[in-house]
Amino acid sequence: MFITSRKVHSNVSLTLLAIAAILSLMSSFISTPLAAQSGWKVEIVDDGQGTDVGMYTSMAIDRSGNFHIGYFNASTSNLQYSYRGRQDQKWSKMAVERDAGTFVSLVTDSQGFPHLAYNSPVRRGVRYAHWDGKQWHIQLIDPVPTQFTTSIQLDASGKPRIAYFESTHTSKGNGAKLKYAYFDGTSWFTKTVALRPRQGVYNSLAIDPAGQTHIAFAESGHLEYATYDGSQWQYEEIDSSSGTDASAGLGLTLALDAAGAPQLAYFDSGKKTLKYASKKSGAWKAEVVEQLFGTPKFPDSASIRLDSGGQPHIAYYDSGSGVLKYAVRQDEKWTVEIVDQKGNVGLSPSLNLDSTGKPYIAYYDSTNKQLRMARQNSEPPAPKSAAKP
């Protein structure tokens, strides 16, 4: 059992760039409709005005139905944030932090304020930013070298918990590790989840109704699941893939239903499939969602959400065809449709369901180098528990 603990003092600092963003960089523009697959409407969130924006997208819809998106501006190397009110037709955007914004993960709290975890392309350490209604507060959580996926959630009291990957290289080759950080209201603490090299490059964190932390992660052709009970980690194997490296769990995304039962989506690179796994009655079951045209590879990714009936919805990028897809499971069958196929689109998809169950997907258009959002025009399928007999 590999567990380490380290206290990191809270050092909240608002950058000058964030202040300037609040005062002068806040800007708006009317969303632009684009051609999309029947049943979906696509709009441009941020066209970058000639720059490259939209990678590492993470979106949340708050309790009031407002949209929040964090993403990377590759041209300026900034963490970027866009917001649109539920009834608004315009997006507002601002830069949050300079030289930061890779592998973004975003959630909102009970007040509708965004919280983000992310890395920097040039600086060491996993970072955390939150908006208090007036300004951004930015913290360096762990100063070690970090790369790859971050995953953030808030506990019942609104305190953040983050999964991330330390990429330290040592002569013995054992520096890389999957880590977990949590905030107690005063200070940050970090723990090691998995210690073997490249174990946890792809990870996803969730918090169950009892407040326990769950982290799914990829490890050498296996998909693993760790649960923290407050003192130690408990481990389970979810699925064994035909792959032999961390890419076997590429695109890993986790969600818990109302009872705390886990459901995941991920790619099996060896078999060229998108897969879904769930745990019921103490046993894991994995199944194929779709056979893909090409072999999944970084930065292919997926995003899962559960509707009010606990049924999974998955948005994902199919690199073999260069399109954004959406899958829904009803009556143990999967329905798959193309959301957007204009150019090479769909990288870094982030799926959310509104209060009515209607899906919205934020994603990166690598052809036009812009951030887009798609919403379903048709009525979403009724949750299984609410469906008529």
C-alpha positions in Angstrom: 0.0 0.0 0.0 1.7 3.2 -1.1 0.4 6.2 0.9 2.3 9.4 1.6 1.0 12.6 3.0 2.3 16.1 2.8 0.8 19.4 4.0 1.0 22.3 1.6 0.2 25.7 3.1 -2.5 27.7 1.3 -1.0 30.6 -0.5 -3.7 32.4 -2.4 -2.5 35.0 -4.8 -4.4 36.9 -7.4 -2.3 37.6 -10.5 -2.0 41.0 -12.1 -3.2 39.3 -15.3 -6.4 38.1 -13.6 -7.0 41.6 -12.3 -6.5 43.1 -15.7 -8.8 40.4 -17.1 -11.6 41.4 -14.6 -11.3 45.1 -15.5 -10.6 45.1 -19.2 -10.4 41.7 -20.8 -14.0 40.7 -20.2 -15.5 40.6 -23.7 -18.7 39.4 -25.4 -19.8 38.2 -28.8 -22.9 36.8 -30.3 -22.7 33.0 -30.7 -22.5 31.9 -34.3 -24.6 29.0 -35.5 -22.8 26.3 -37.6 -23.9 23.4 -39.7 -24.2 20.2 -37.6 -25.7 16.8 -37.8 -29.5 16.7 -37.7 -30.8 17.2 -34.2 -27.8 19.2 -33.0 -27.0 22.9 -33.1 -23.4 24.0 -32.9 -22.2 27.5 -31.9 -18.7 29.1 -31.6 -17.9 29.9 -28.0 -14.4 31.4 -28.7 -13.1 31.9 -32.2 -9.8 33.1 -30.9 -9.8 35.9 -33.4 -7.1 34.1 -35.4 -5.4 32.4 -32.4 -5.5 28.8 -31.3 -8.0 28.3 -28.5 -10.1 25.5 -27.1 -7.8 22.5 -26.2 -8.2 20.8 -22.8 -11.8 21.9 -22.6 -13.9 21.4 -19.4 -17.5 22.6 -19.0 -20.0 22.7 -16.2 -23.6 23.8 -16.1 -24.5 25.3 -12.6 -27.7 24.8 -10.7 -29.2 27.9 -12.4 -28.5 26.5 -15.9 -25.5 28.9 -16.6 -22.6 27.6 -18.7 -18.9 27.7 -17.5 -16.0 26.6 -19.7 -12.3 26.4 -18.9 -9.8 25.8 -21.7 -6.3 26.6 -23.0 -5.3 29.4 -25.3 -2.3 27.9 -27.1 -1.3 31.1 -28.9 -1.0 33.1 -25.7 -0.3 30.2 -23.4 -3.1 31.3 -21.0 -5.8 29.5 -19.0 -9.0 30.9 -20.5 -12.6 31.0 -19.1 -15.9 31.6 -20.8 -19.3 32.1 -19.3 -22.9 32.4 -20.7 -26.0 32.8 -18.6 -28.9 30.4 -19.3 -31.0 33.1 -21.0 -28.1 35.0 -22.6 -27.1 34.9 -26.3 -23.6 36.1 -25.7 -20.5 34.6 -24.2 -18.2 36.5 -21.9 -14.5 35.5 -21.7 -11.4 36.3 -19.8 -7.8 35.1 -19.2 -7.3 33.5 -15.8 -3.6 32.9 -15.6 -0.6 33.3 -17.9 1.6 30.3 -18.8 -1.1 27.9 -17.6 -4.1 26.0 -18.6 -3.2 22.5 -19.9 -5.4 19.5 -18.9 -8.1 21.7 -17.4 -10.8 20.3 -15.1 -13.7 22.5 -14.0 -16.6 22.3 -11.6 -19.0 24.8 -10.1 -20.1 25.2 -6.4 -23.5 25.8 -4.9 -23.3 29.5 -5.7 -22.5 28.9 -9.3 -18.8 29.9 -9.0 -16.2 28.0 -11.1 -13.3 26.0 -9.6 -10.5 24.8 -11.9 -7.6 22.4 -11.6 -4.9 22.5 -14.3 -1.2 22.2 -15.2 1.2 24.6 -16.9 3.0 24.0 -20.1 6.2 25.7 -18.8 5.9 25.8 -15.0 6.0 23.0 -12.4 3.1 22.0 -10.2 -0.6 21.3 -10.3 -2.6 24.6 -9.9 -6.0 25.5 -8.6 -8.1 28.6 -9.3 -11.6 29.7 -8.1 -13.8 32.7 -8.7 -15.5 34.3 -5.6 -17.8 36.6 -7.6 -15.3 39.5 -7.8 -11.9 38.0 -8.5 -9.9 34.9 -9.2 -7.9 33.3 -6.5 -5.0 31.2 -7.7 -2.9 28.6 -5.8 0.0 26.3 -6.5 -1.1 23.1 -4.8 1.9 20.8 -5.3 5.2 22.2 -6.8 6.4 18.9 -8.3 6.5 18.5 -12.1 3.0 17.5 -13.3 1.6 16.5 -16.7 -1.4 14.8 -18.1 -4.9 14.5 -16.6 -6.3 16.5 -13.7 -9.7 15.8 -12.2 -11.5 18.0 -9.7 -14.6 17.7 -7.6 -16.1 19.5 -4.6 -17.2 17.8 -1.4 -20.5 18.5 0.3 -19.1 21.6 2.0 -17.6 23.0 -1.3 -14.0 22.1 -0.6 -12.0 20.9 -3.6 -10.4 17.4 -4.1 -8.1 16.9 -7.1 -6.5 13.9 -8.8 -3.3 14.5 -10.9 -0.1 12.9 -12.2 3.3 13.7 -10.9 5.9 13.3 -13.8 9.1 13.5 -11.8 12.0 11.6 -13.3 14.6 9.9 -11.2 17.6 7.7 -11.8 15.7 4.8 -10.5 12.7 5.5 -12.7 10.2 5.6 -9.8 9.4 9.3 -9.6 6.2 9.3 -11.7 3.0 8.7 -9.7 -0.8 9.3 -9.4 -1.5 11.7 -6.6 -4.5 13.2 -4.8 -4.9 16.6 -3.1 -7.6 17.8 -0.8 -8.3 21.1 1.1 -9.6 21.1 4.7 -10.6 24.8 4.7 -7.2 26.0 5.8 -4.4 23.9 4.2 -3.9 21.5 1.3 -2.8 17.9 1.8 -1.5 15.5 -0.8 -1.3 11.7 -0.9 0.1 9.2 -3.4 -2.6 6.9 -4.9 -0.4 4.7 -7.2 3.4 4.6 -7.3 4.4 2.7 -10.4 5.6 4.6 -13.4 2.9 6.0 -15.7 0.2 4.4 -13.5 -2.5 7.1 -13.5 -1.6 9.2 -16.6 -5.3 9.0 -17.3 -7.5 9.4 -14.2 -11.0 10.5 -13.1 -12.2 11.4 -9.6 -15.6 11.4 -8.1 -17.1 11.8 -4.6 -19.9 9.5 -3.4 -22.9 10.6 -1.2 -21.0 9.5 1.9 -18.1 11.8 1.1 -15.6 9.1 0.1 -13.2 9.7 -2.8 -13.1 7.4 -5.8 -10.5 7.5 -8.5 -10.4 5.4 -11.6 -7.0 5.2 -13.4 -5.2 3.3 -16.2 -2.2 1.0 -15.4 -0.2 -1.1 -17.9 -3.1 -2.6 -19.8 -5.4 -2.7 -16.8 -8.1 -0.3 -15.5 -7.9 0.2 -11.8 -10.3 1.7 -9.2 -9.2 3.2 -5.9 -11.5 4.2 -3.0 -10.2 6.3 -0.1 -12.0 5.7 3.2 -10.2 8.5 5.1 -7.2 6.4 6.2 -6.1 4.2 3.3 -6.8 3.3 -0.3 -8.7 0.2 -1.4 -8.0 -1.1 -4.9 -10.0 -3.1 -7.5 -9.4 -4.1 -11.1 -12.2 -2.9 -13.5 -11.1 -4.3 -16.8 -8.1 -5.9 -18.5 -7.3 -4.5 -22.0 -5.3 -5.9 -24.9 -3.0 -2.9 -24.6 0.2 -3.1 -22.6 0.7 0.5 -21.6 -1.2 3.4 -19.9 -3.0 4.2 -23.2 -5.3 1.2 -22.5 -7.4 3.5 -20.4 -7.1 6.6 -22.6 -10.1 8.9 -22.4 -11.1 7.6 -18.9 -14.1 9.3 -17.4 -16.0 8.4 -14.2 -19.5 9.2 -12.8 -21.3 7.9 -9.8 -25.1 7.5 -9.6 -27.3 8.6 -6.7 -26.4 5.5 -4.7 -22.7 6.0 -5.3 -22.4 3.1 -7.9 -19.6 3.9 -10.5 -20.0 4.0 -14.2 -17.0 4.6 -16.6 -16.2 5.2 -20.3 -12.8 4.6 -21.8 -11.0 3.6 -25.0 -9.4 0.1 -25.6 -6.7 1.1 -28.1 -5.8 -2.5 -28.8 -9.3 -3.5 -29.9 -10.2 0.0 -31.4 -13.3 0.3 -29.2 -15.0 2.7 -26.9 -16.0 0.8 -23.8 -18.3 1.2 -20.8 -18.0 -0.4 -17.4 -20.3 -0.4 -14.3 -20.3 -2.0 -10.9 -23.4 -3.7 -9.7 -23.9 -6.2 -6.8 -20.2 -6.0 -6.1 -19.0 -7.0 -9.6 -17.6 -5.1 -12.5 -19.0 -5.5 -16.0 -17.5 -4.1 -19.2 -19.1 -3.8 -22.6 -18.4 -2.3 -26.0 -20.2 0.9 -26.9 -18.8 1.2 -30.4 -16.2 -0.3 -32.7 -14.1 2.7 -33.9 -12.7 3.4 -37.4 -9.2 4.1 -36.1 -6.9 3.3 -33.2 -7.6 5.6 -30.3 -4.5 7.7 -29.3 -3.7 10.7 -27.3 -5.5 13.2 -27.2 -8.6 11.1 -27.9 -10.9 11.6 -24.9 -14.4 10.8 -23.6 -16.9 12.4 -21.2 -19.6 10.6 -19.3 -22.7 12.0 -17.5 -25.7 10.2 -15.9 -29.3 11.3 -16.3 -31.9 11.4 -13.5 -32.6 7.7 -14.1 -28.9 6.8 -13.7 -28.5 6.0 -17.4 -25.1 6.9 -19.1 -24.6 9.5 -21.8 -21.1 9.6 -23.4 -19.5 12.3 -25.7 -16.3 11.2 -27.4 -13.9 12.0 -30.2 -13.4 9.4 -32.8 -10.0 10.2 -34.3 -10.3 7.6 -37.0 -13.1 9.6 -38.6 -12.2 13.0 -37.0 -15.7 13.5 -35.7 -17.5 14.2 -32.4 -19.9 11.5 -31.3 -22.6 11.0 -28.7 -23.8 7.7 -27.2 -26.8 7.0 -25.0 -27.6 3.7 -23.3 -31.3 2.7 -22.9 -32.7 -0.8 -22.2 -29.1 -2.2 -22.3 -28.6 -1.0 -25.9 -26.4 1.9 -27.2 -27.5 4.5 -29.6 -24.7 6.4 -31.3 -24.9 9.5 -33.4 -22.5 12.0 -35.0 -22.8 15.5 -33.4 -20.3 17.5 -35.6 -18.2 16.4 -38.6 -17.3 19.7 -40.2 -13.5 19.4 -40.3 -11.5 17.5 -37.7 -13.7 18.2 -34.6 -14.4 16.9 -31.2 -11.1 16.8 -29.3 -11.3 17.4 -25.5 -15.1 16.9 -25.4 -16.9 17.9 -22.1 -20.5 16.7 -21.8 -23.1 18.1 -19.4 -26.8 17.5 -19.0 -29.1 20.4 -18.0 -32.0 20.0 -15.5 -34.2 18.5 -18.2 -31.6 16.0 -19.3 -30.7 17.8 -22.6 -27.1 17.3 -23.5 -24.5 20.0 -24.2 -21.0 19.3 -25.4 -18.1 21.7 -25.4 -15.1 20.7 -27.6 -12.1 21.8 -29.7 -12.3 22.3 -33.4 -8.7 21.5 -34.5 -9.4 22.6 -38.1 -10.4 26.1 -37.3 -8.6 26.2 -33.9 -11.6 27.3 -32.0 -13.9 26.4 -29.1 -17.3 25.1 -29.9 -20.4 24.0 -28.0 -23.2 21.7 -29.4 -26.6 21.2 -27.9 -29.3 18.7 -28.9 -32.4 20.2 -30.4 -34.5 17.1 -30.1 -36.0 15.9 -26.8 -33.6 13.7 -24.9 -34.6 10.1 -24.3 -36.7 9.6 -21.1 -34.7 8.2 -18.2 -35.4 4.5 -17.8 -36.9 4.9 -14.3 -39.3 7.5 -15.7 -40.2 5.7 -19.0 -43.7 4.5 -19.5 -44.2 0.7 -19.3 
